[in-house]
């Protein structure tokens, strides 16, 4: 409950962060698909959870970034799909298309809770990157 000091309404930090949390939960109830680059995976082997750093770049510069969470069970399912489709585990430095919910915790701040990642999107991106690299090498007479 805010207090009054010298005609000023004063809120505690917890009150403000709880207002933010409530507003986000009311506004963003469902998950949605997002594309970004996974800058770092940050897998915690003890808990099995991951805390990826997500970025969007334009002309090599970061124009957006946010932290995220993948809980252990979701990570195991996602990683299993990556192993089947990409023949390798989920890792950092790749572009991903992911299903996420907006999460806000008064103690930990704003993040995205990733519940699924489409490995087919990543595979297509890697194939496009390979084609572009080969094309560039051919233009330079190296390939």
Secondary structure, DSSP 8 states (H G I E B T S, - for coil): --EEETTEEE--HHHHHHHHHHHHHHH--S-EEEEEEEEE--B-TTT--B--EEEEEETTEEEEEEEEEB-HHHHHHHHHHHHHHTSS---SSEEEEEEEEEEEETTTEEEEEEEEE-HHHHHHHHHHHHHHHHHHHHHTT--
